[in-house]
Amino acid sequence: MKPTEPLLSIDNLAVRFGRHGAYSDVIQDVTFQIAPGEKLALVGESGSGKTVTALSILQLNDPGQVAYPHGKIGFEGRDLLRLDEAGIRAVRGKEIAMIFQEPMTSLNPLYTIGEQLIEPLIAHQGVDRATARTRMLELLARTGIPDPDKRFDTYPHMLSGGQRQRVMIAMALACSPKLLIADEPTTALDVTIQLQILNLLEDLQKEFSMAVLMITHDLNMVQRFAERVCVMQSGRVVEQGRVDELFANPRHPYTRMLINSRPQRLIEADEQRAIARHPRLLEVDRLHCHFPIKAGFFRHRVGEVRAVDDVSLDLRAGETLGIVGESGSGKSTLGLCVLRLEQCRGTIRFDGESLTDLPQRALRPKRRDFQAVFQDPYSSLSPRLTVEQIVGEGLRIHFPQLSKSERRARIVKVLEEVGLDETMLWRYPHEFSGGQRQRIAIARVVVLEPKLILLDEPTSALDVSVQKQVLELLRDLQRKHGMSYLFITHDLRVIRAMAHRLIVMRAGQVVETGETEVLFAAPKHEYTQALLHASLFDAGTG
């Protein structure tokens, strides 16, 4: 292969899914190239065809679904689409490797990390187990795994998310591939771990002189990592070019929409000052929530996890208080404690009344005033109920005096408020997109006219454009109804757009608190500074 020739060349790729004569076009006329040692990002929203395109390179799409792949995928003089099973198997892992989004589903839970790491070396290079072990221990250490000798004989569930992703990277690099395909490699990770993985990939890309195809919907990651970018929409590449040129002058309307969908501050300075004069709705003082650690045959207590450790906060009427931190920091447990959905010690006062010692029976009628919207609407909406039944369930419990027609009128009104309509009353959750399901989840709590809503990662599973719509919807509803939000997230861009004030949690404790813009401008605690740096605000989004 000449130095000027591309390493990978995809020409007019088309993929159809379906069976029994019912087919739909998933990929149409996709064309792009990757040069040796180049970093190319493939971006777009869910359903745009990014992952199907990547899987087509290694013939990893479900053969029971693919009607036919059409076009050409050239790699070092071979058309990968025309290779038989033995031919493509020789390419997978050896010349082209792939890292998947969720390492826990990619690693076999029945085998140790070491057994899975040495497999590609034995299969592709024919080395003995001792040599393979030595090589993979070196790679594990290179990827930042602590005590690689000990980790080698552990199982996937015994590692953290970041460690599992590092194992996947080490496995992918075992045979020194010429092309690495990374499919959303940091989506499920905390922001500080995301930055570590991104820096690791960049260092290894230079060290191994390999090309990288990065699949992502995170535009900040694209600016931070890639040299060129291809934008996909509805199975087609609508725009491609150098990262700096495309972000400075996007030509296609879809590209402009994606760039403009990044969260922007939704709170004006005068509103921030006015909120400070509002009465306090929620007061939490010295909240503790500790979980016992038990071991041995008789399950004796050997320690405890301090999920929430001496936390105090307050929330004013109409205010949004952001709660940020990494996984395990205690954010979600704190939210559950505040709503009395988790056992805890401390003082909780809501709207002037103590909730601390109230039994659950006494709490039940008060729950209409504090509701929750969770991260995954699909798992929190019953698949057996229609939209009318889901949204109306709380009305039947808390407003039993309403007639059927009055209840339906309220349901229709709140659906219209969240951007849905009456024709959706008789449909089921699986018939909606992720953004529509989140709107249904929001409608279910807003219909009760609560004073406080706990929002636990309500936009993390959504595409950037849908995320922006949901954030704007939540702000509009807050202004209209005067509701207060406890907004839990690890995405600092989202919380900067939404929150009046912010608390930063680490290991169950609040390490810093203050007005959002003040804290972002001058974070005092080193952990807050690390979070801000890891959120890639230096990429032009701050």
Sequence and secondary structure as in RCSB ss.txt:
>XXXX:A:sequence
MKPTEPLLSIDNLAVRFGRHGAYSDVIQDVTFQIAPGEKLALVGESGSGKTVTALSILQLNDPGQVAYPHGKIGF
EGRDLLRLDEAGIRAVRGKEIAMIFQEPMTSLNPLYTIGEQLIEPLIAHQGVDRATARTRMLELLARTGIPDPDK
RFDTYPHMLSGGQRQRVMIAMALACSPKLLIADEPTTALDVTIQLQILNLLEDLQKEFSMAVLMITHDLNMVQRF
AERVCVMQSGRVVEQGRVDELFANPRHPYTRMLINSRPQRLIEADEQRAIARHPRLLEVDRLHCHFPIKAGFFRH
RVGEVRAVDDVSLDLRAGETLGIVGESGSGKSTLGLCVLRLEQCRGTIRFDGESLTDLPQRALRPKRRDFQAVFQ
DPYSSLSPRLTVEQIVGEGLRIHFPQLSKSERRARIVKVLEEVGLDETMLWRYPHEFSGGQRQRIAIARVVVLEP
KLILLDEPTSALDVSVQKQVLELLRDLQRKHGMSYLFITHDLRVIRAMAHRLIVMRAGQVVETGETEVLFAAPKH
EYTQALLHASLFDAGTG
>XXXX:A:secstr
  TTS SEEEEEEEEEEEETTEEEEEEEEEEEEE TT EEEEE  TTSSHHHHHHHHTT S TTTEEEEEEEEEE
TTEEGGG  HHHHHHHBTTTEEEE S HHHHS TTS HHHHHHHHHHHHH   HHHHHHHHHHHHHHTT SSHHH
HTTS GGGS HHHHHHHHHHHHTTT  SEEEEESTTTTS HHHHHHHHHHHHHHHHHHT EEEEEES HHHHHHH
 SEEEEEETTEEEEEEEHHHHHHS  SHHHHHHHHTS      HHHHHHHTTS EEEEEEEEEEEEEEEETTTTE
EEEEEEEEEEEEEEEETT EEEEE  TTSSHHHHHHHHTT S  EEEEEETTEE TT  HHHHGGGGGGEEEE S
 HHHHS TTS HHHHHHHHHHHH TTS HHHHHHHHHHHHHHTT  GGGTT  GGGS HHHHHHHHHHHHHTT  
SEEEEESTTTTS HHHHHHHHHHHHHHHHHH  EEEEEES HHHHHHH SEEEEEETTEEEEEEEHHHHHHS  S
HHHHHHHHHTTGGGTT 
